[in-house]
Amino acid sequence: MGNLYRFVEPVVLLLLKKKVSAHGYDLAGELQEYALTDAEIERAALYRTLRQLEKNGNVISEWDVGKGGPARRIYRLTAEGEKHLDEWVSVLNHVSKSMLRFVREASAVARDRTAVRKGRSRGA
């Protein structure tokens, strides 16, 4: 299915928009629920995506040293990240419509071919 890791990005953006802020561990726990494919999302892909989103200015992070235990990064969506999420929504909406059109066409062709085969077997 190609580079599915790219589809981690819109899910991470959505989760951060909903949660306002979150640790990577928290995001990892919900990724599969919102995943855009059936492929399992590896934690490494999540953290690569978070680093890239931060590099691009879509996410900011800071160390959370409270509540005992080891320090963990906490991530927040930036205004630029919210715009990027809107772009993803637009792109995925277009892809969704295109995929639906493709599935309808492919299903119609499959039905037509089945009907032709059945017609040939009756006429033989």
N, CA, C and O atoms as a Tinker XYZ file with bonds, in Angstrom:
   496  protein
     1  N      0.817000   -1.209000    0.000000    73     2
     2  CA     0.000000    0.000000    0.000000    64     1     3
     3  C      0.855000    1.265000    0.000000    63     2     4     5
     4  O      0.328000    2.353000    0.232000    81     3
     5  N      2.119000    1.156000   -0.246000    73     3     6
     6  CA     2.944000    2.350000   -0.341000    64     5     7
     7  C      3.289000    2.927000    1.017000    63     6     8     9
     8  O      3.293000    2.211000    2.018000    81     7
     9  N      3.578000    4.213000    1.053000    73     7    10
    10  CA     3.987000    4.882000    2.280000    64     9    11
    11  C      2.790000    5.292000    3.123000    63    10    12    13
    12  O      2.328000    6.431000    3.058000    81    11
    13  N      2.306000    4.368000    3.897000    73    11    14
    14  CA     1.143000    4.661000    4.727000    64    13    15
    15  C      1.487000    5.564000    5.901000    63    14    16    17
    16  O      0.588000    6.143000    6.513000    81    15
    17  N      2.768000    5.696000    6.229000    73    15    18
    18  CA     3.132000    6.530000    7.362000    64    17    19
    19  C      2.635000    7.963000    7.187000    63    18    20    21
    20  O      2.408000    8.659000    8.177000    81    19
    21  N      2.466000    8.406000    5.967000    73    19    22
    22  CA     1.961000    9.765000    5.738000    64    21    23
    23  C      0.561000    9.943000    6.308000    63    22    24    25
    24  O      0.178000   11.049000    6.690000    81    23
    25  N     -0.191000    8.870000    6.365000    73    23    26
    26  CA    -1.537000    8.970000    6.901000    64    25    27
    27  C     -1.551000    9.022000    8.422000    63    26    28    29
    28  O     -2.618000    9.148000    9.022000    81    27
    29  N     -0.390000    8.928000    9.054000    73    27    30
    30  CA    -0.300000    9.128000   10.495000    64    29    31
    31  C     -0.460000   10.624000   10.790000    63    30    32    33
    32  O     -1.040000   11.010000   11.805000    81    31
    33  N      0.059000   11.444000    9.896000    73    31    34
    34  CA     0.070000   12.888000   10.107000    64    33    35
    35  C     -1.314000   13.486000   10.373000    63    34    36    37
    36  O     -1.484000   14.168000   11.383000    81    35
    37  N     -2.307000   13.260000    9.514000    73    35    38
    38  CA    -3.606000   13.879000    9.792000    64    37    39
    39  C     -4.239000   13.349000   11.086000    63    38    40    41
    40  O     -4.968000   14.071000   11.768000    81    39
    41  N     -3.958000   12.100000   11.412000    73    39    42
    42  CA    -4.521000   11.531000   12.642000    64    41    43
    43  C     -3.891000   12.204000   13.854000    63    42    44    45
    44  O     -4.592000   12.548000   14.806000    81    43
    45  N     -2.583000   12.394000   13.828000    73    43    46
    46  CA    -1.894000   13.068000   14.934000    64    45    47
    47  C     -2.411000   14.498000   15.074000    63    46    48    49
    48  O     -2.672000   14.964000   16.183000    81    47
    49  N     -2.556000   15.187000   13.955000    73    47    50
    50  CA    -3.073000   16.566000   13.998000    64    49    51
    51  C     -4.472000   16.606000   14.602000    63    50    52    53
    52  O     -4.766000   17.468000   15.431000    81    51
    53  N     -5.329000   15.688000   14.197000    73    51    54
    54  CA    -6.686000   15.633000   14.730000    64    53    55
    55  C     -6.675000   15.356000   16.226000    63    54    56    57
    56  O     -7.384000   16.016000   16.986000    81    55
    57  N     -5.880000   14.388000   16.650000    73    55    58
    58  CA    -5.831000   14.063000   18.077000    64    57    59
    59  C     -5.335000   15.246000   18.904000    63    58    60    61
    60  O     -5.870000   15.518000   19.979000    81    59
    61  N     -4.323000   15.945000   18.412000    73    59    62
    62  CA    -3.827000   17.108000   19.146000    64    61    63
    63  C     -4.854000   18.229000   19.176000    63    62    64    65
    64  O     -4.958000   18.949000   20.169000    81    63
    65  N     -5.607000   18.381000   18.104000    73    63    66
    66  CA    -6.675000   19.398000   18.088000    64    65    67
    67  C     -7.733000   19.056000   19.141000    63    66    68    69
    68  O     -8.210000   19.937000   19.856000    81    67
    69  N     -8.093000   17.779000   19.230000    73    67    70
    70  CA    -9.110000   17.350000   20.188000    64    69    71
    71  C     -8.614000   17.430000   21.625000    63    70    72    73
    72  O     -9.359000   17.837000   22.517000    81    71
    73  N     -7.369000   17.047000   21.854000    73    71    74
    74  CA    -6.838000   16.949000   23.210000    64    73    75
    75  C     -6.219000   18.252000   23.711000    63    74    76    77
    76  O     -6.040000   18.412000   24.919000    81    75
    77  N     -5.894000   19.161000   22.842000    73    75    78
    78  CA    -5.184000   20.412000   23.113000    64    77    79
    79  C     -3.696000   20.147000   23.368000    63    78    80    81
    80  O     -2.847000   20.826000   22.789000    81    79
    81  N     -3.368000   19.177000   24.218000    73    79    82
    82  CA    -1.974000   18.781000   24.416000    64    81    83
    83  C     -1.944000   17.320000   24.823000    63    82    84    85
    84  O     -2.901000   16.807000   25.404000    81    83
    85  N     -0.835000   16.649000   24.512000    73    83    86
    86  CA    -0.745000   15.222000   24.832000    64    85    87
    87  C      0.702000   14.758000   24.768000    63    86    88    89
    88  O      1.530000   15.331000   24.059000    81    87
    89  N      0.980000   13.719000   25.516000    73    87    90
    90  CA     2.260000   13.025000   25.434000    64    89    91
    91  C      2.184000   12.040000   24.274000    63    90    92    93
    92  O      1.097000   11.614000   23.884000    81    91
    93  N      3.318000   11.688000   23.733000    73    91    94
    94  CA     3.360000   10.717000   22.647000    64    93    95
    95  C      2.694000    9.404000   23.035000    63    94    96    97
    96  O      2.012000    8.779000   22.222000    81    95
    97  N      2.894000    8.991000   24.283000    73    95    98
    98  CA     2.297000    7.742000   24.759000    64    97    99
    99  C      0.767000    7.819000   24.691000    63    98   100   101
   100  O      0.109000    6.854000   24.303000    81    99
   101  N      0.209000    8.969000   25.071000    73    99   102
   102  CA    -1.249000    9.160000   25.011000    64   101   103
   103  C     -1.740000    9.086000   23.570000    63   102   104   105
   104  O     -2.766000    8.467000   23.288000    81   103
   105  N     -1.011000    9.715000   22.668000    73   103   106
   106  CA    -1.389000    9.688000   21.248000    64   105   107
   107  C     -1.321000    8.269000   20.703000    63   106   108   109
   108  O     -2.200000    7.845000   19.953000    81   107
   109  N     -0.283000    7.540000   21.079000    73   107   110
   110  CA    -0.110000    6.164000   20.592000    64   109   111
   111  C     -1.300000    5.297000   20.980000    63   110   112   113
   112  O     -1.694000    4.406000   20.228000    81   111
   113  N     -1.870000    5.553000   22.146000    73   111   114
   114  CA    -2.997000    4.763000   22.609000    64   113   115
   115  C     -4.267000    4.955000   21.801000    63   114   116   117
   116  O     -5.148000    4.095000   21.812000    81   115
   117  N     -4.369000    6.074000   21.103000    73   115   118
   118  CA    -5.585000    6.371000   20.342000    64   117   119
   119  C     -5.393000    6.345000   18.829000    63   118   120   121
   120  O     -6.364000    6.452000   18.080000    81   119
   121  N     -4.169000    6.205000   18.381000    73   119   122
   122  CA    -3.892000    6.251000   16.941000    64   121   123
   123  C     -4.733000    5.258000   16.146000    63   122   124   125
   124  O     -5.347000    5.622000   15.142000    81   123
   125  N     -4.760000    4.015000   16.593000    73   123   126
   126  CA    -5.446000    2.978000   15.826000    64   125   127
   127  C     -6.939000    3.253000   15.704000    63   126   128   129
   128  O     -7.564000    2.895000   14.705000    81   127
   129  N     -7.507000    3.890000   16.725000    73   127   130
   130  CA    -8.942000    4.205000   16.693000    64   129   131
   131  C     -9.293000    5.152000   15.548000    63   130   132   133
   132  O    -10.388000    5.077000   14.990000    81   131
   133  N     -8.371000    6.035000   15.202000    73   131   134
   134  CA    -8.615000    7.032000   14.160000    64   133   135
   135  C     -7.853000    6.747000   12.867000    63   134   136   137
   136  O     -7.914000    7.537000   11.925000    81   135
   137  N     -7.144000    5.633000   12.816000    73   135   138
   138  CA    -6.301000    5.314000   11.660000    64   137   139
   139  C     -7.114000    5.318000   10.369000    63   138   140   141
   140  O     -8.278000    4.918000   10.352000    81   139
   141  N     -6.493000    5.769000    9.306000    73   139   142
   142  CA    -7.156000    5.869000    8.008000    64   141   143
   143  C     -6.990000    4.608000    7.177000    63   142   144   145
   144  O     -7.570000    4.495000    6.097000    81   143
   145  N     -6.207000    3.664000    7.667000    73   143   146
   146  CA    -6.025000    2.386000    6.988000    64   145   147
   147  C     -6.070000    1.288000    8.042000    63   146   148   149
   148  O     -6.073000    1.567000    9.241000    81   147
   149  N     -6.105000    0.045000    7.589000    73   147   150
   150  CA    -6.076000   -1.081000    8.511000    64   149   151
   151  C     -4.658000   -1.429000    8.944000    63   150   152   153
   152  O     -4.470000   -2.255000    9.837000    81   151
   153  N     -3.676000   -0.816000    8.331000    73   151   154
   154  CA    -2.285000   -1.099000    8.679000    64   153   155
   155  C     -2.008000   -0.593000   10.091000    63   154   156   157
   156  O     -2.454000    0.485000   10.483000    81   155
   157  N     -1.265000   -1.393000   10.839000    73   155   158
   158  CA    -0.907000   -0.981000   12.194000    64   157   159
   159  C      0.068000    0.178000   12.141000    63   158   160   161
   160  O      1.002000    0.186000   11.339000    81   159
   161  N     -0.156000    1.148000   12.996000    73   159   162
   162  CA     0.725000    2.310000   13.056000    64   161   163
   163  C      1.769000    2.045000   14.134000    63   162   164   165
   164  O      1.437000    1.897000   15.310000    81   163
   165  N      3.002000    1.989000   13.733000    73   163   166
   166  CA     4.086000    1.728000   14.668000    64   165   167
   167  C      4.419000    2.992000   15.450000    63   166   168   169
   168  O      4.290000    4.106000   14.942000    81   167
   169  N      4.847000    2.802000   16.683000    73   167   170
   170  CA     5.225000    3.950000   17.521000    64   169   171
   171  C      6.341000    4.762000   16.876000    63   170   172   173
   172  O      6.357000    5.990000   16.970000    81   171
   173  N      7.266000    4.080000   16.225000    73   171   174
   174  CA     8.359000    4.796000   15.568000    64   173   175
   175  C      7.811000    5.770000   14.528000    63   174   176   177
   176  O      8.319000    6.883000   14.391000    81   175
   177  N      6.779000    5.356000   13.797000    73   175   178
   178  CA     6.161000    6.241000   12.802000    64   177   179
   179  C      5.502000    7.432000   13.487000    63   178   180   181
   180  O      5.543000    8.549000   12.971000    81   179
   181  N      4.897000    7.198000   14.643000    73   179   182
   182  CA     4.286000    8.300000   15.400000    64   181   183
   183  C      5.341000    9.327000   15.787000    63   182   184   185
   184  O      5.152000   10.524000   15.566000    81   183
   185  N      6.438000    8.874000   16.356000    73   183   186
   186  CA     7.459000    9.815000   16.824000    64   185   187
   187  C      8.189000   10.493000   15.667000    63   186   188   189
   188  O      8.576000   11.656000   15.784000    81   187
   189  N      8.385000    9.786000   14.553000    73   187   190
   190  CA     8.953000   10.430000   13.352000    64   189   191
   191  C      8.021000   11.537000   12.877000    63   190   192   193
   192  O      8.460000   12.630000   12.521000    81   191
   193  N      6.732000   11.234000   12.880000    73   191   194
   194  CA     5.736000   12.206000   12.425000    64   193   195
   195  C      5.713000   13.419000   13.350000    63   194   196   197
   196  O      5.666000   14.556000   12.879000    81   195
   197  N      5.747000   13.190000   14.648000    73   195   198
   198  CA     5.758000   14.305000   15.600000    64   197   199
   199  C      6.992000   15.184000   15.398000    63   198   200   201
   200  O      6.885000   16.410000   15.421000    81   199
   201  N      8.160000   14.571000   15.201000    73   199   202
   202  CA     9.379000   15.355000   14.968000    64   201   203
   203  C      9.267000   16.175000   13.682000    63   202   204   205
   204  O      9.664000   17.340000   13.643000    81   203
   205  N      8.723000   15.556000   12.628000    73   203   206
   206  CA     8.579000   16.275000   11.356000    64   205   207
   207  C      7.562000   17.409000   11.482000    63   206   208   209
   208  O      7.786000   18.504000   10.965000    81   207
   209  N      6.449000   17.154000   12.166000    73   207   210
   210  CA     5.446000   18.202000   12.372000    64   209   211
   211  C      6.042000   19.363000   13.169000    63   210   212   213
   212  O      5.748000   20.527000   12.897000    81   211
   213  N      6.869000   19.042000   14.139000    73   211   214
   214  CA     7.506000   20.097000   14.931000    64   213   215
   215  C      8.510000   20.872000   14.085000    63   214   216   217
   216  O      8.569000   22.100000   14.147000    81   215
   217  N      9.292000   20.149000   13.298000    73   215   218
   218  CA    10.265000   20.791000   12.410000    64   217   219
   219  C      9.574000   21.763000   11.449000    63   218   220   221
   220  O     10.112000   22.824000   11.131000    81   219
   221  N      8.379000   21.388000   10.993000    73   219   222
   222  CA     7.634000   22.213000   10.034000    64   221   223
   223  C      6.786000   23.296000   10.697000    63   222   224   225
   224  O      6.102000   24.053000   10.008000    81   223
   225  N      6.823000   23.376000   12.016000    73   223   226
   226  CA     6.093000   24.427000   12.724000    64   225   227
   227  C      4.625000   24.117000   12.972000    63   226   228   229
   228  O      3.868000   25.009000   13.358000    81   227
   229  N      4.209000   22.882000   12.762000    73   227   230
   230  CA     2.809000   22.513000   12.979000    64   229   231
   231  C      2.527000   22.103000   14.424000    63   230   232   233
   232  O      1.379000   22.114000   14.869000    81   231
   233  N      3.575000   21.746000   15.140000    73   231   234
   234  CA     3.469000   21.262000   16.508000    64   233   235
   235  C      4.610000   21.872000   17.305000    63   234   236   237
   236  O      5.701000   22.084000   16.777000    81   235
   237  N      4.361000   22.150000   18.559000    73   235   238
   238  CA     5.441000   22.531000   19.474000    64   237   239
   239  C      5.451000   21.518000   20.608000    63   238   240   241
   240  O      4.441000   20.876000   20.895000    81   239
   241  N      6.598000   21.387000   21.242000    73   239   242
   242  CA     6.681000   20.466000   22.362000    64   241   243
   243  C      7.529000   21.080000   23.460000    63   242   244   245
   244  O      8.340000   21.977000   23.230000    81   243
   245  N      7.313000   20.567000   24.654000    73   243   246
   246  CA     8.132000   20.965000   25.796000    64   245   247
   247  C      8.214000   19.773000   26.737000    63   246   248   249
   248  O      7.392000   18.858000   26.675000    81   247
   249  N      9.202000   19.796000   27.595000    73   247   250
   250  CA     9.370000   18.701000   28.530000    64   249   251
   251  C      8.413000   18.862000   29.701000    63   250   252   253
   252  O      8.291000   19.943000   30.276000    81   251
   253  N      7.741000   17.780000   30.043000    73   251   254
   254  CA     6.855000   17.726000   31.209000    64   253   255
   255  C      7.617000   16.968000   32.284000    63   254   256   257
   256  O      7.830000   15.761000   32.170000    81   255
   257  N      8.029000   17.682000   33.332000    73   255   258
   258  CA     8.834000   17.063000   34.383000    64   257   259
   259  C      8.036000   16.861000   35.670000    63   258   260   261
   260  O      8.585000   16.435000   36.686000    81   259
   261  N      6.761000   17.164000   35.622000    73   259   262
   262  CA     5.913000   17.034000   36.810000    64   261   263
   263  C      5.434000   15.610000   37.027000    63   262   264   265
   264  O      5.720000   14.713000   36.235000    81   263
   265  N      4.706000   15.422000   38.106000    73   263   266
   266  CA     4.039000   14.155000   38.433000    64   265   267
   267  C      4.996000   12.987000   38.610000    63   266   268   269
   268  O      4.606000   11.845000   38.366000    81   267
   269  N      6.201000   13.224000   39.013000    73   267   270
   270  CA     7.142000   12.135000   39.241000    64   269   271
   271  C      7.438000   11.371000   37.969000    63   270   272   273
   272  O      6.891000   11.686000   36.912000    81   271
   273  N      8.281000   10.389000   38.057000    73   271   274
   274  CA     8.627000    9.602000   36.882000    64   273   275
   275  C      9.532000   10.373000   35.954000    63   274   276   277
   276  O      9.902000   11.513000   36.233000    81   275
   277  N      9.884000    9.750000   34.854000    73   275   278
   278  CA    10.788000   10.413000   33.913000    64   277   279
   279  C     10.096000   11.570000   33.176000    63   278   280   281
   280  O      8.877000   11.588000   33.011000    81   279
   281  N     10.908000   12.519000   32.747000    73   279   282
   282  CA    10.379000   13.637000   31.961000    64   281   283
   283  C      9.871000   13.105000   30.628000    63   282   284   285
   284  O     10.466000   12.212000   30.024000    81   283
   285  N      8.752000   13.680000   30.185000    73   283   286
   286  CA     8.173000   13.281000   28.895000    64   285   287
   287  C      7.843000   14.536000   28.109000    63   286   288   289
   288  O      7.559000   15.591000   28.677000    81   287
   289  N      7.886000   14.402000   26.802000    73   287   290
   290  CA     7.516000   15.535000   25.942000    64   289   291
   291  C      6.003000   15.639000   25.896000    63   290   292   293
   292  O      5.292000   14.636000   25.832000    81   291
   293  N      5.533000   16.865000   25.929000    73   291   294
   294  CA     4.110000   17.133000   25.740000    64   293   295
   295  C      3.991000   17.969000   24.465000    63   294   296   297
   296  O      4.721000   18.942000   24.277000    81   295
   297  N      3.069000   17.577000   23.604000    73   295   298
   298  CA     2.928000   18.194000   22.283000    64   297   299
   299  C      1.658000   19.016000   22.203000    63   298   300   301
   300  O      0.627000   18.663000   22.775000    81   299
   301  N      1.756000   20.125000   21.478000    73   299   302
   302  CA     0.600000   20.994000   21.237000    64   301   303
   303  C      0.574000   21.406000   19.771000    63   302   304   305
   304  O      1.615000   21.564000   19.133000    81   303
   305  N     -0.633000   21.574000   19.255000    73   303   306
   306  CA    -0.829000   22.033000   17.887000    64   305   307
   307  C     -0.628000   23.544000   17.827000    63   306   308   309
   308  O     -1.070000   24.266000   18.720000    81   307
   309  N      0.029000   24.017000   16.788000    73   307   310
   310  CA     0.174000   25.457000   16.570000    64   309   311
   311  C     -0.941000   25.934000   15.638000    63   310   312   313
   312  O     -1.694000   25.126000   15.093000    81   311
   313  N     -1.037000   27.245000   15.462000    73   311   314
   314  CA    -2.007000   27.792000   14.504000    64   313   315
   315  C     -1.699000   27.267000   13.101000    63   314   316   317
   316  O     -2.608000   26.964000   12.328000    81   315
   317  N     -0.417000   27.165000   12.784000    73   315   318
   318  CA    -0.006000   26.609000   11.486000    64   317   319
   319  C     -0.447000   25.146000   11.376000    63   318   320   321
   320  O     -0.856000   24.695000   10.306000    81   319
   321  N     -0.364000   24.419000   12.475000    73   319   322
   322  CA    -0.797000   23.028000   12.504000    64   321   323
   323  C     -2.294000   22.892000   12.272000    63   322   324   325
   324  O     -2.744000   21.951000   11.618000    81   323
   325  N     -3.063000   23.834000   12.810000    73   323   326
   326  CA    -4.514000   23.815000   12.577000    64   325   327
   327  C     -4.818000   24.043000   11.098000    63   326   328   329
   328  O     -5.713000   23.404000   10.545000    81   327
   329  N     -4.087000   24.939000   10.463000    73   327   330
   330  CA    -4.261000   25.162000    9.020000    64   329   331
   331  C     -3.882000   23.901000    8.244000    63   330   332   333
   332  O     -4.540000   23.528000    7.272000    81   331
   333  N     -2.813000   23.258000    8.693000    73   331   334
   334  CA    -2.357000   22.037000    8.022000    64   333   335
   335  C     -3.404000   20.931000    8.167000    63   334   336   337
   336  O     -3.622000   20.163000    7.229000    81   335
   337  N     -4.047000   20.842000    9.317000    73   335   338
   338  CA    -5.128000   19.877000    9.505000    64   337   339
   339  C     -6.270000   20.183000    8.543000    63   338   340   341
   340  O     -6.830000   19.266000    7.942000    81   339
   341  N     -6.624000   21.451000    8.387000    73   339   342
   342  CA    -7.674000   21.839000    7.439000    64   341   343
   343  C     -7.304000   21.425000    6.011000    63   342   344   345
   344  O     -8.156000   20.970000    5.248000    81   343
   345  N     -6.023000   21.588000    5.659000    73   343   346
   346  CA    -5.565000   21.159000    4.332000    64   345   347
   347  C     -5.740000   19.656000    4.167000    63   346   348   349
   348  O     -6.199000   19.188000    3.125000    81   347
   349  N     -5.370000   18.896000    5.208000    73   347   350
   350  CA    -5.539000   17.443000    5.161000    64   349   351
   351  C     -7.008000   17.073000    4.988000    63   350   352   353
   352  O     -7.335000   16.170000    4.218000    81   351
   353  N     -7.888000   17.760000    5.695000    73   351   354
   354  CA    -9.325000   17.471000    5.584000    64   353   355
   355  C     -9.783000   17.686000    4.148000    63   354   356   357
   356  O    -10.529000   16.872000    3.604000    81   355
   357  N     -9.344000   18.768000    3.537000    73   355   358
   358  CA    -9.712000   19.057000    2.154000    64   357   359
   359  C     -9.180000   17.974000    1.202000    63   358   360   361
   360  O     -9.911000   17.480000    0.345000    81   359
   361  N     -7.915000   17.618000    1.361000    73   359   362
   362  CA    -7.308000   16.597000    0.500000    64   361   363
   363  C     -8.009000   15.253000    0.696000    63   362   364   365
   364  O     -8.355000   14.584000   -0.278000    81   363
   365  N     -8.215000   14.861000    1.938000    73   363   366
   366  CA    -8.835000   13.558000    2.203000    64   365   367
   367  C    -10.291000   13.521000    1.755000    63   366   368   369
   368  O    -10.786000   12.467000    1.353000    81   367
   369  N    -10.979000   14.646000    1.817000    73   367   370
   370  CA   -12.347000   14.719000    1.306000    64   369   371
   371  C    -12.341000   14.457000   -0.202000    63   370   372   373
   372  O    -13.176000   13.710000   -0.711000    81   371
   373  N    -11.401000   15.071000   -0.904000    73   371   374
   374  CA   -11.280000   14.856000   -2.353000    64   373   375
   375  C    -10.920000   13.398000   -2.649000    63   374   376   377
   376  O    -11.515000   12.778000   -3.530000    81   375
   377  N     -9.958000   12.858000   -1.925000    73   375   378
   378  CA    -9.546000   11.459000   -2.116000    64   377   379
   379  C    -10.721000   10.525000   -1.848000    63   378   380   381
   380  O    -10.934000    9.554000   -2.575000    81   379
   381  N    -11.473000   10.824000   -0.807000    73   379   382
   382  CA   -12.628000    9.992000   -0.445000    64   381   383
   383  C    -13.644000    9.953000   -1.584000    63   382   384   385
   384  O    -14.154000    8.886000   -1.926000    81   383
   385  N    -13.936000   11.103000   -2.166000    73   383   386
   386  CA   -14.880000   11.155000   -3.287000    64   385   387
   387  C    -14.334000   10.401000   -4.503000    63   386   388   389
   388  O    -15.072000    9.693000   -5.188000    81   387
   389  N    -13.036000   10.561000   -4.760000    73   387   390
   390  CA   -12.417000    9.866000   -5.885000    64   389   391
   391  C    -12.436000    8.362000   -5.666000    63   390   392   393
   392  O    -12.694000    7.601000   -6.599000    81   391
   393  N    -12.166000    7.933000   -4.452000    73   391   394
   394  CA   -12.175000    6.496000   -4.155000    64   393   395
   395  C    -13.575000    5.913000   -4.290000    63   394   396   397
   396  O    -13.742000    4.808000   -4.805000    81   395
   397  N    -14.566000    6.642000   -3.835000    73   395   398
   398  CA   -15.948000    6.182000   -3.958000    64   397   399
   399  C    -16.326000    6.031000   -5.433000    63   398   400   401
   400  O    -16.956000    5.049000   -5.824000    81   399
   401  N    -15.936000    7.012000   -6.241000    73   399   402
   402  CA   -16.195000    6.954000   -7.680000    64   401   403
   403  C    -15.501000    5.728000   -8.286000    63   402   404   405
   404  O    -16.091000    5.018000   -9.101000    81   403
   405  N    -14.257000    5.483000   -7.891000    73   403   406
   406  CA   -13.506000    4.333000   -8.385000    64   405   407
   407  C    -14.181000    3.019000   -7.993000    63   406   408   409
   408  O    -14.338000    2.129000   -8.829000    81   407
   409  N    -14.578000    2.896000   -6.734000    73   407   410
   410  CA   -15.209000    1.670000   -6.252000    64   409   411
   411  C    -16.522000    1.420000   -6.984000    63   410   412   413
   412  O    -16.816000    0.283000   -7.354000    81   411
   413  N    -17.307000    2.461000   -7.194000    73   411   414
   414  CA   -18.561000    2.303000   -7.938000    64   413   415
   415  C    -18.304000    1.811000   -9.351000    63   414   416   417
   416  O    -18.976000    0.896000   -9.827000    81   415
   417  N    -17.324000    2.419000  -10.027000    73   415   418
   418  CA   -16.995000    2.044000  -11.402000    64   417   419
   419  C    -16.456000    0.615000  -11.463000    63   418   420   421
   420  O    -16.871000   -0.172000  -12.314000    81   419
   421  N    -15.536000    0.284000  -10.565000    73   419   422
   422  CA   -14.959000   -1.062000  -10.552000    64   421   423
   423  C    -16.028000   -2.104000  -10.240000    63   422   424   425
   424  O    -16.016000   -3.191000  -10.818000    81   423
   425  N    -16.944000   -1.790000   -9.343000    73   423   426
   426  CA   -18.031000   -2.721000   -9.009000    64   425   427
   427  C    -18.962000   -2.909000  -10.201000    63   426   428   429
   428  O    -19.406000   -4.026000  -10.467000    81   427
   429  N    -19.260000   -1.831000  -10.919000    73   427   430
   430  CA   -20.136000   -1.920000  -12.092000    64   429   431
   431  C    -19.478000   -2.776000  -13.176000    63   430   432   433
   432  O    -20.147000   -3.593000  -13.808000    81   431
   433  N    -18.191000   -2.597000  -13.391000    73   431   434
   434  CA   -17.474000   -3.392000  -14.391000    64   433   435
   435  C    -17.481000   -4.861000  -13.979000    63   434   436   437
   436  O    -17.695000   -5.740000  -14.813000    81   435
   437  N    -17.247000   -5.130000  -12.699000    73   435   438
   438  CA   -17.250000   -6.516000  -12.222000    64   437   439
   439  C    -18.630000   -7.146000  -12.404000    63   438   440   441
   440  O    -18.725000   -8.308000  -12.800000    81   439
   441  N    -19.703000   -6.398000  -12.122000    73   439   442
   442  CA   -21.068000   -6.910000  -12.312000    64   441   443
   443  C    -21.332000   -7.204000  -13.784000    63   442   444   445
   444  O    -21.901000   -8.240000  -14.127000    81   443
   445  N    -20.910000   -6.273000  -14.659000    73   443   446
   446  CA   -21.117000   -6.455000  -16.091000    64   445   447
   447  C    -20.378000   -7.689000  -16.603000    63   446   448   449
   448  O    -20.926000   -8.454000  -17.397000    81   447
   449  N    -19.144000   -7.888000  -16.154000    73   447   450
   450  CA   -18.368000   -9.049000  -16.598000    64   449   451
   451  C    -19.001000  -10.337000  -16.099000    63   450   452   453
   452  O    -19.022000  -11.336000  -16.818000    81   451
   453  N    -19.518000  -10.326000  -14.874000    73   451   454
   454  CA   -20.182000  -11.510000  -14.325000    64   453   455
   455  C    -21.437000  -11.822000  -15.131000    63   454   456   457
   456  O    -21.708000  -12.983000  -15.435000    81   455
   457  N    -22.201000  -10.793000  -15.478000    73   455   458
   458  CA   -23.427000  -10.987000  -16.256000    64   457   459
   459  C    -23.101000  -11.545000  -17.639000    63   458   460   461
   460  O    -23.814000  -12.417000  -18.137000    81   459
   461  N    -22.046000  -11.059000  -18.256000    73   459   462
   462  CA   -21.648000  -11.543000  -19.578000    64   461   463
   463  C    -21.244000  -13.012000  -19.485000    63   462   464   465
   464  O    -21.647000  -13.816000  -20.325000    81   463
   465  N    -20.457000  -13.370000  -18.476000    73   463   466
   466  CA   -20.043000  -14.769000  -18.312000    64   465   467
   467  C    -21.229000  -15.673000  -18.080000    63   466   468   469
   468  O    -21.285000  -16.770000  -18.636000    81   467
   469  N    -22.188000  -15.237000  -17.266000    73   467   470
   470  CA   -23.368000  -16.050000  -17.002000    64   469   471
   471  C    -24.198000  -16.201000  -18.276000    63   470   472   473
   472  O    -24.749000  -17.273000  -18.529000    81   471
   473  N    -24.293000  -15.148000  -19.076000    73   471   474
   474  CA   -25.038000  -15.192000  -20.331000    64   473   475
   475  C    -24.408000  -16.167000  -21.308000    63   474   476   477
   476  O    -25.116000  -16.883000  -22.015000    81   475
   477  N    -23.071000  -16.201000  -21.354000    73   475   478
   478  CA   -22.361000  -17.122000  -22.245000    64   477   479
   479  C    -22.573000  -18.558000  -21.803000    63   478   480   481
   480  O    -22.731000  -19.451000  -22.636000    81   479
   481  N    -22.578000  -18.783000  -20.496000    73   479   482
   482  CA   -22.709000  -20.172000  -20.028000    64   481   483
   483  C    -24.125000  -20.688000  -20.281000    63   482   484   485
   484  O    -24.312000  -21.889000  -20.478000    81   483
   485  N    -25.102000  -19.824000  -20.278000    73   483   486
   486  CA   -26.496000  -20.253000  -20.580000    64   485   487
   487  C    -26.685000  -20.531000  -22.064000    63   486   488   489
   488  O    -27.412000  -21.443000  -22.459000    81   487
   489  N    -26.016000  -19.730000  -22.868000    73   487   490
   490  CA   -26.183000  -19.850000  -24.305000    64   489   491
   491  C    -25.356000  -20.974000  -24.907000    63   490   492   493
   492  O    -25.574000  -21.345000  -26.060000    81   491
   493  N    -24.423000  -21.516000  -24.162000    73   491   494
   494  CA   -23.555000  -22.556000  -24.717000    64   493   495
   495  C    -24.207000  -23.915000  -24.774000    63   494   496
   496  O    -23.585000  -24.880000  -25.219000    81   495
